[in-house]
């Protein structure tokens, strides 16, 4: 079977029509994707315009100011905690506060200097136990003043024994801890 020129011409024209139809479909897909990407880009640009850079820069300034305040507070706290722990000075202060509040210190003891980690920072710690005697109101004043006098101290517990007989004074057992920063 031999093909004539007309048959060849029809076949070639058919192949070209199929190729052009395929290329047209591909181009249509490309144009559609390009339009979709253009719409997405416009949407993203409008969202980006919605973010106000001025607010972010103001927020940055505010955060930097907070950071500098926090650093200065940290340095002040470190210097306050860096005071050496001297149990004689602490005992003198304890006795002075007791005298000012008409309370008798019956016993003061400590287990010695130790180290303790608090919030990821290592501190020198001096645990202190005191037994004091006096009237209940004087003891309350003593404990309040004691708590305020030692900036780096914390009263861990207070046990008050009130006697039944009115002739005896009230006794308080106080446990406190005094912290000092050891440095970096």
C-alpha positions in Angstrom: 0.0 0.0 0.0 1.5 3.1 -1.2 0.5 6.5 0.0 -0.2 9.3 -2.3 0.9 12.9 -1.9 -2.5 13.9 -0.7 -2.4 11.2 1.9 1.0 12.4 3.1 -0.2 15.9 3.2 -3.2 15.0 5.3 -1.0 13.0 7.7 1.5 15.8 8.0 -1.3 18.4 8.6 -2.9 16.0 11.2 0.4 15.7 13.0 0.9 19.5 13.0 -2.7 20.0 14.3 -2.1 17.5 17.1 1.2 19.2 18.0 -0.3 22.6 18.0 -3.2 21.4 20.1 -0.8 19.9 22.7 1.3 23.1 22.7 -1.8 25.2 23.2 -2.9 23.0 26.2 0.6 23.4 27.8 0.6 27.2 27.2 -2.9 27.4 28.7 -1.7 25.6 31.8 1.3 27.9 32.1 -0.8 31.1 31.7 -3.2 29.8 34.3 -0.4 29.0 36.8 1.2 32.3 36.2 -2.1 34.1 36.9 -2.5 32.1 40.1 1.1 32.9 41.2 0.5 36.6 40.4 -2.6 36.6 42.6 -0.7 34.8 45.5 2.2 37.3 45.2 -0.2 40.3 45.3 -1.9 38.7 48.4 1.5 38.2 50.1 2.6 41.8 49.3 -0.6 43.2 50.8 0.0 41.1 53.9 3.6 42.3 54.1 2.4 45.9 53.8 0.1 45.2 56.7 3.0 44.5 59.0 4.1 47.9 60.3 7.8 48.0 60.6 7.6 51.1 62.8 5.8 49.2 65.5 8.5 46.5 65.4 11.3 49.0 65.7 9.5 50.7 68.7 9.1 47.2 70.3 12.8 46.6 69.7 13.6 49.8 71.5 11.3 48.9 74.4 12.8 45.5 74.7 16.4 46.9 74.6 15.4 49.3 77.4 14.0 46.4 79.5 17.1 44.4 78.9 19.4 47.2 80.1 17.2 47.7 83.2 17.3 44.0 83.9 21.1 43.9 83.5 21.5 46.9 85.8 19.2 45.2 88.4 21.2 42.0 88.0 24.5 43.8 88.6 23.0 45.6 91.7 21.8 42.3 93.1 25.1 40.6 92.4 27.0 43.3 94.2 24.5 43.1 97.2 24.9 39.3 97.3 28.7 39.5 96.8 29.1 40.8 100.4 31.2 38.4 102.3 29.4 36.3 104.9 30.8 37.0 108.3 29.0 35.2 111.0 30.3 37.6 113.7 28.7 40.5 111.9 25.5 38.6 111.4 25.5 37.6 115.1 26.1 41.2 116.1 23.2 42.4 114.0 21.0 39.6 115.4 21.8 40.7 119.0 21.3 44.4 118.2 17.9 43.7 116.7 17.0 41.5 119.8 18.1 44.4 122.1 16.1 46.9 120.2 12.9 44.7 120.5 13.4 43.7 124.1 14.0 40.0 123.2 16.6 37.7 124.7 18.7 35.5 122.4 19.1 32.2 124.1 20.9 30.3 121.4 22.5 30.9 118.0 23.9 28.2 115.9 25.0 27.5 112.3 26.0 24.4 110.4 28.6 26.4 108.5 29.0 27.8 105.1 27.6 25.7 102.2 26.9 26.1 98.5 23.4 26.0 97.0 22.1 26.4 93.5 19.2 28.7 93.0 17.7 29.4 89.6 20.9 28.1 87.9 23.3 30.3 90.0 25.5 29.0 92.7 25.5 30.9 96.0 27.3 30.6 99.3 24.7 29.9 102.0 24.9 30.3 105.7 22.1 28.5 107.5 21.3 30.1 110.9 19.2 28.9 113.7 18.3 31.2 116.6 16.2 30.6 119.8 14.8 33.8 121.3 12.6 34.6 124.2 10.3 37.5 125.0 6.8 38.8 124.8 4.8 37.7 121.8 4.4 41.2 120.4 8.2 41.9 120.9 9.0 38.5 119.1 6.8 39.5 116.2 8.6 42.8 115.9 11.9 41.1 116.2 11.1 38.6 113.4 9.8 41.4 111.2 12.9 43.5 111.7 15.2 40.5 111.3 13.6 39.7 108.0 14.0 43.3 106.8 17.6 43.8 108.1 19.2 41.0 106.0 18.7 41.9 102.4 20.1 38.6 101.2 18.5 36.6 104.0 15.4 34.5 104.0 13.5 33.3 107.1 12.7 29.7 106.3 10.6 28.9 109.4 9.5 30.3 112.7 8.1 28.1 115.5 6.6 30.0 118.4 5.8 28.3 121.7 3.4 30.2 123.8 3.4 29.0 127.4 0.1 28.4 129.2 1.2 30.2 132.4 1.5 34.0 132.0 4.6 34.2 134.1 6.8 32.7 131.4 7.9 34.4 128.2 7.1 33.1 124.7 9.9 31.2 122.9 10.5 31.3 119.2 12.8 29.0 117.2 13.9 30.7 113.9 15.6 29.1 111.0 17.0 31.4 108.3 19.4 31.3 105.4 21.7 34.1 104.3 22.9 34.0 100.7 26.0 35.5 99.1 26.9 35.4 95.4 30.1 33.5 94.7 30.8 35.1 91.3 31.0 33.7 87.8 
